[in-house]
Amino acid sequence: MELVLSSEILDVRDGTHDSPKYIEKGYPLVTSKNLKQGVICFEDVKYVSEEDYNKINNRSKVDEGDILYSMIGSIGNYAIVTESPNYAIKNVALFKFKDENLYNKYFYYVLNSPFLENQIKSQQKGGTQKFVTLKILRNLKIPLPPLDTQKKIAAILDEADRLRQLNKQLIETYDALTQSLFLEMFGDPVSNPMGWERKSMKSLMKIVRGGSPRPIKNFLGGKNPWIKIGDATKGDDIYIYSTKEHIIDEGLKKTRLLPEGSLIFANCGVSLGFARIIKFQGCIHDAGWPF
């Protein structure tokens, strides 16, 4: 497939680098933090005067169909402009389409592909707060199939995204229904209006902490399943059937080997509270509590 430089088919600019004075009411100033999950979020946006708005837009006017891309901090957040904008941008890259052979929705999805993500991550600058430059974004290698193929790819990914969003809504509805049924059957667990007998968890089961042999890289590659938080993300089945990684026998002395049917509970990180039942004998690392 043909690869072309982004600068050959895109006009790549960025917003202001200045810090205009914020006012209570005026024109929104979109920054990197306002790009979230493919949309532009205006909930906590700052406002600038008409004078600053016009000054910024003389450099980087946003039009419908353009794509905005976060250049600093949360690099890689992006959104396609789907309606006539009335805002200016700061520390955000602006992709404008100058070649009719590039479909904007196709490029929107290409931005989220490992192919481009790897190009950008390998060149990003900075220490704690990473950033990318216009030079990096202007020299990306873009796969450019025929226009009809681009539109077909975008249509397929649109449908996949629609189904993903639908699945997310179904999971949220299921979670709400589960909570409702629990309250209906058992009542409020705090006030206990139905007078259920209460027992401590330690009287019903054995609660132990996981363990991790370190450095873990020295123990990977064996046949013993190595259960990590990533094997039990939200929305999965309540069971875990397999793991992505395994450890060697020497690591068993420094971890916790659990029998099939054990209940594990994530006790830290973004997965805090996730509980799963394992369908195999495996080892649990130290960010989970087996029961």
C-alpha positions as a Python dict, from the first residue, in 0.01 Angstrom:
ca = {
    (1, 'M'): (0, 0, 0),
    (2, 'E'): (121, 350, -81),
    (3, 'L'): (261, 551, 209),
    (4, 'V'): (262, 930, 191),
    (5, 'L'): (384, 1199, 428),
    (6, 'S'): (107, 1372, 618),
    (7, 'S'): (235, 1712, 501),
    (8, 'E'): (169, 1610, 140),
    (9, 'I'): (-203, 1554, 191),
    (10, 'L'): (-280, 1755, 504),
    (11, 'D'): (-237, 2112, 620),
    (12, 'V'): (-107, 2061, 974),
    (13, 'R'): (-120, 2361, 1207),
    (14, 'D'): (-164, 2422, 1577),
    (15, 'G'): (-346, 2667, 1800),
    (16, 'T'): (-205, 2956, 1995),
    (17, 'H'): (91, 2913, 2228),
    (18, 'D'): (7, 3234, 2412),
    (19, 'S'): (-201, 3255, 2729),
    (20, 'P'): (-489, 3489, 2649),
    (21, 'K'): (-683, 3646, 2934),
    (22, 'Y'): (-984, 3439, 3032),
    (23, 'I'): (-1320, 3609, 3074),
    (24, 'E'): (-1654, 3498, 3218),
    (25, 'K'): (-1839, 3499, 2886),
    (26, 'G'): (-1700, 3497, 2536),
    (27, 'Y'): (-1566, 3248, 2283),
    (28, 'P'): (-1461, 2898, 2399),
    (29, 'L'): (-1089, 2819, 2392),
    (30, 'V'): (-1048, 2445, 2331),
    (31, 'T'): (-731, 2287, 2474),
    (32, 'S'): (-597, 1932, 2494),
    (33, 'K'): (-800, 1857, 2806),
    (34, 'N'): (-1122, 1925, 2614),
    (35, 'L'): (-1061, 1637, 2372),
    (36, 'K'): (-1208, 1322, 2524),
    (37, 'Q'): (-1303, 988, 2366),
    (38, 'G'): (-1343, 1127, 2017),
    (39, 'V'): (-1552, 1431, 2108),
    (40, 'I'): (-1495, 1792, 2208),
    (41, 'C'): (-1606, 1843, 2568),
    (42, 'F'): (-1709, 2198, 2661),
    (43, 'E'): (-1802, 2130, 3025),
    (44, 'D'): (-1494, 2298, 3174),
    (45, 'V'): (-1387, 2513, 2881),
    (46, 'K'): (-1240, 2862, 2933),
    (47, 'Y'): (-1356, 3170, 2742),
    (48, 'V'): (-1167, 3446, 2561),
    (49, 'S'): (-1259, 3783, 2416),
    (50, 'E'): (-1363, 3838, 2056),
    (51, 'E'): (-1032, 4014, 1994),
    (52, 'D'): (-829, 3712, 2111),
    (53, 'Y'): (-1065, 3476, 1929),
    (54, 'N'): (-1005, 3655, 1599),
    (55, 'K'): (-631, 3678, 1661),
    (56, 'I'): (-602, 3303, 1722),
    (57, 'N'): (-823, 3216, 1427),
    (58, 'N'): (-609, 3421, 1191),
    (59, 'R'): (-345, 3156, 1261),
    (60, 'S'): (-554, 2841, 1297),
    (61, 'K'): (-922, 2872, 1209),
    (62, 'V'): (-1115, 2552, 1272),
    (63, 'D'): (-1365, 2441, 1007),
    (64, 'E'): (-1620, 2164, 989),
    (65, 'G'): (-1453, 1838, 882),
    (66, 'D'): (-1116, 1923, 1039),
    (67, 'I'): (-960, 1698, 1302),
    (68, 'L'): (-822, 1825, 1634),
    (69, 'Y'): (-539, 1635, 1804),
    (70, 'S'): (-398, 1673, 2156),
    (71, 'M'): (-30, 1771, 2141),
    (72, 'I'): (57, 1792, 2510),
    (73, 'G'): (-25, 1592, 2822),
    (74, 'S'): (-277, 1332, 2710),
    (75, 'I'): (-120, 1291, 2366),
    (76, 'G'): (-340, 1119, 2114),
    (77, 'N'): (-683, 1240, 2220),
    (78, 'Y'): (-856, 1365, 1909),
    (79, 'A'): (-1193, 1459, 1766),
    (80, 'I'): (-1346, 1528, 1429),
    (81, 'V'): (-1525, 1862, 1391),
    (82, 'T'): (-1882, 1768, 1298),
    (83, 'E'): (-2049, 2110, 1303),
    (84, 'S'): (-1964, 2472, 1233),
    (85, 'P'): (-1727, 2575, 1513),
    (86, 'N'): (-1733, 2900, 1707),
    (87, 'Y'): (-1422, 2843, 1916),
    (88, 'A'): (-1045, 2887, 1905),
    (89, 'I'): (-775, 2633, 1998),
    (90, 'K'): (-464, 2627, 2217),
    (91, 'N'): (-192, 2356, 2228),
    (92, 'V'): (-401, 2147, 1991),
    (93, 'A'): (-297, 2031, 1645),
    (94, 'L'): (-531, 2106, 1357),
    (95, 'F'): (-547, 1870, 1058),
    (96, 'K'): (-705, 2034, 754),
    (97, 'F'): (-766, 1828, 441),
    (98, 'K'): (-609, 1965, 125),
    (99, 'D'): (-615, 1649, -89),
    (100, 'E'): (-948, 1515, -215),
    (101, 'N'): (-796, 1166, -221),
    (102, 'L'): (-791, 1152, 161),
    (103, 'Y'): (-1123, 1087, 337),
    (104, 'N'): (-1136, 1265, 672),
    (105, 'K'): (-1323, 986, 856),
    (106, 'Y'): (-1065, 733, 733),
    (107, 'F'): (-781, 949, 866),
    (108, 'Y'): (-975, 988, 1191),
    (109, 'Y'): (-950, 611, 1242),
    (110, 'V'): (-593, 589, 1115),
    (111, 'L'): (-493, 829, 1395),
    (112, 'N'): (-605, 563, 1641),
    (113, 'S'): (-416, 281, 1471),
    (114, 'P'): (-102, 122, 1622),
    (115, 'F'): (78, 213, 1298),
    (116, 'L'): (49, 587, 1365),
    (117, 'E'): (53, 563, 1744),
    (118, 'N'): (392, 392, 1730),
    (119, 'Q'): (530, 659, 1497),
    (120, 'I'): (419, 935, 1732),
    (121, 'K'): (521, 769, 2060),
    (122, 'S'): (868, 692, 1928),
    (123, 'Q'): (928, 1063, 1863),
    (124, 'Q'): (740, 1238, 2144),
    (125, 'K'): (935, 1483, 2359),
    (126, 'G'): (942, 1585, 2722),
    (127, 'G'): (980, 1424, 3062),
    (128, 'T'): (685, 1400, 3298),
    (129, 'Q'): (460, 1590, 3059),
    (130, 'K'): (501, 1454, 2708),
    (131, 'F'): (436, 1657, 2395),
    (132, 'V'): (461, 1627, 2018),
    (133, 'T'): (573, 1893, 1774),
    (134, 'L'): (427, 2006, 1443),
    (135, 'K'): (736, 1866, 1273),
    (136, 'I'): (649, 1518, 1402),
    (137, 'L'): (287, 1546, 1293),
    (138, 'R'): (384, 1679, 950),
    (139, 'N'): (613, 1385, 883),
    (140, 'L'): (385, 1094, 967),
    (141, 'K'): (372, 814, 712),
    (142, 'I'): (8, 763, 617),
    (143, 'P'): (-122, 449, 440),
    (144, 'L'): (-328, 577, 148),
    (145, 'P'): (-548, 318, -27),
    (146, 'P'): (-791, 427, -302),
    (147, 'L'): (-1065, 665, -188),
    (148, 'D'): (-1339, 403, -226),
    (149, 'T'): (-1143, 167, -3),
    (150, 'Q'): (-1096, 442, 256),
    (151, 'K'): (-1471, 498, 269),
    (152, 'K'): (-1540, 126, 306),
    (153, 'I'): (-1288, 100, 590),
    (154, 'A'): (-1441, 402, 765),
    (155, 'A'): (-1794, 260, 726),
    (156, 'I'): (-1690, -73, 881),
    (157, 'L'): (-1520, 101, 1172),
    (158, 'D'): (-1820, 331, 1219),
    (159, 'E'): (-2041, 25, 1258),
    (160, 'A'): (-1792, -139, 1497),
    (161, 'D'): (-1788, 179, 1706),
    (162, 'R'): (-2169, 191, 1708),
    (163, 'L'): (-2186, -169, 1832),
    (164, 'R'): (-1919, -98, 2094),
    (165, 'Q'): (-2120, 197, 2226),
    (166, 'L'): (-2437, -12, 2225),
    (167, 'N'): (-2261, -286, 2420),
    (168, 'K'): (-2140, -27, 2671),
    (169, 'Q'): (-2498, 95, 2719),
    (170, 'L'): (-2623, -261, 2763),
    (171, 'I'): (-2359, -329, 3029),
    (172, 'E'): (-2454, -11, 3214),
    (173, 'T'): (-2823, -108, 3198),
    (174, 'Y'): (-2741, -458, 3322),
    (175, 'D'): (-2538, -319, 3612),
    (176, 'A'): (-2823, -87, 3711),
    (177, 'L'): (-3074, -374, 3690),
    (178, 'T'): (-2851, -597, 3902),
    (179, 'Q'): (-2830, -332, 4173),
    (180, 'S'): (-3206, -281, 4163),
    (181, 'L'): (-3278, -654, 4195),
    (182, 'F'): (-3029, -685, 4481),
    (183, 'L'): (-3203, -409, 4677),
    (184, 'E'): (-3545, -557, 4602),
    (185, 'M'): (-3445, -904, 4723),
    (186, 'F'): (-3214, -822, 5013),
    (187, 'G'): (-3287, -460, 5102),
    (188, 'D'): (-3032, -195, 5192),
    (189, 'P'): (-2720, -382, 5315),
    (190, 'V'): (-2639, -97, 5555),
    (191, 'S'): (-2972, -58, 5736),
    (192, 'N'): (-3065, -429, 5681),
    (193, 'P'): (-3445, -374, 5702),
    (194, 'M'): (-3514, -745, 5639),
    (195, 'G'): (-3308, -857, 5935),
    (196, 'W'): (-3069, -1086, 5749),
    (197, 'E'): (-2809, -1264, 5960),
    (198, 'R'): (-2472, -1096, 5927),
    (199, 'K'): (-2137, -1269, 5938),
    (200, 'S'): (-1786, -1145, 5878),
    (201, 'M'): (-1623, -1252, 5554),
    (202, 'K'): (-1331, -1407, 5739),
    (203, 'S'): (-1572, -1649, 5907),
    (204, 'L'): (-1699, -1770, 5570),
    (205, 'M'): (-1380, -1792, 5366),
    (206, 'K'): (-1004, -1770, 5375),
    (207, 'I'): (-879, -1430, 5263),
    (208, 'V'): (-516, -1402, 5156),
    (209, 'R'): (-309, -1158, 4956),
    (210, 'G'): (-138, -1234, 4628),
    (211, 'G'): (235, -1217, 4576),
    (212, 'S'): (472, -1123, 4296),
    (213, 'P'): (820, -1268, 4235),
    (214, 'R'): (1058, -987, 4147),
    (215, 'P'): (1187, -881, 3910),
    (216, 'I'): (892, -1042, 3734),
    (217, 'K'): (1068, -1043, 3396),
    (218, 'N'): (1304, -1309, 3533),
    (219, 'F'): (1014, -1544, 3604),
    (220, 'L'): (800, -1511, 3291),
    (221, 'G'): (774, -1779, 3025),
    (222, 'G'): (671, -2091, 3215),
    (223, 'K'): (350, -2292, 3222),
    (224, 'N'): (186, -2155, 3538),
    (225, 'P'): (-93, -1901, 3463),
    (226, 'W'): (-3, -1554, 3594),
    (227, 'I'): (-326, -1369, 3678),
    (228, 'K'): (-309, -989, 3650),
    (229, 'I'): (-563, -708, 3667),
    (230, 'G'): (-556, -684, 3289),
    (231, 'D'): (-706, -1033, 3269),
    (232, 'A'): (-1020, -911, 3446),
    (233, 'T'): (-1132, -578, 3304),
    (234, 'K'): (-1477, -429, 3346),
    (235, 'G'): (-1742, -574, 3120),
    (236, 'D'): (-1583, -916, 3088),
    (237, 'D'): (-1747, -1244, 3184),
    (238, 'I'): (-1751, -1307, 3561),
    (239, 'Y'): (-1507, -1592, 3495),
    (240, 'I'): (-1145, -1581, 3385),
    (241, 'Y'): (-1060, -1872, 3155),
    (242, 'S'): (-701, -1790, 3064),
    (243, 'T'): (-417, -1545, 3120),
    (244, 'K'): (-193, -1351, 2886),
    (245, 'E'): (123, -1445, 3075),
    (246, 'H'): (269, -1746, 3258),
    (247, 'I'): (552, -1788, 3508),
    (248, 'I'): (814, -2057, 3561),
    (249, 'D'): (807, -2304, 3853),
    (250, 'E'): (1080, -2112, 4039),
    (251, 'G'): (837, -1823, 4082),
    (252, 'L'): (577, -2031, 4269),
    (253, 'K'): (761, -1984, 4599),
    (254, 'K'): (710, -1607, 4582),
    (255, 'T'): (348, -1589, 4475),
    (256, 'R'): (12, -1742, 4567),
    (257, 'L'): (-108, -2050, 4378),
    (258, 'L'): (-489, -2067, 4379),
    (259, 'P'): (-717, -2361, 4303),
    (260, 'E'): (-983, -2351, 4034),
    (261, 'G'): (-1298, -2179, 4156),
    (262, 'S'): (-1121, -1917, 4369),
    (263, 'L'): (-1272, -1570, 4378),
    (264, 'I'): (-1025, -1288, 4318),
    (265, 'F'): (-1080, -920, 4394),
    (266, 'A'): (-876, -627, 4262),
    (267, 'N'): (-765, -409, 4553),
    (268, 'C'): (-596, -119, 4373),
    (269, 'G'): (-569, 81, 4052),
    (270, 'V'): (-839, 165, 3799),
    (271, 'S'): (-980, -188, 3834),
    (272, 'L'): (-1042, -150, 4208),
    (273, 'G'): (-1336, -366, 4311),
    (274, 'F'): (-1345, -596, 4009),
    (275, 'A'): (-1421, -951, 4120),
    (276, 'R'): (-1379, -1263, 3907),
    (277, 'I'): (-1384, -1641, 3949),
    (278, 'I'): (-1092, -1830, 3797),
    (279, 'K'): (-1165, -2146, 3598),
    (280, 'F'): (-815, -2290, 3635),
    (281, 'Q'): (-534, -2325, 3885),
    (282, 'G'): (-319, -2013, 3868),
    (283, 'C'): (-98, -1761, 4046),
    (284, 'I'): (-223, -1422, 4163),
    (285, 'H'): (-3, -1113, 4175),
    (286, 'D'): (-1, -872, 4468),
    (287, 'A'): (-271, -637, 4342),
    (288, 'G'): (-549, -889, 4403),
    (289, 'W'): (-705, -1061, 4702),
    (290, 'P'): (-796, -1427, 4655),
    (291, 'F'): (-1078, -1575, 4864),
}
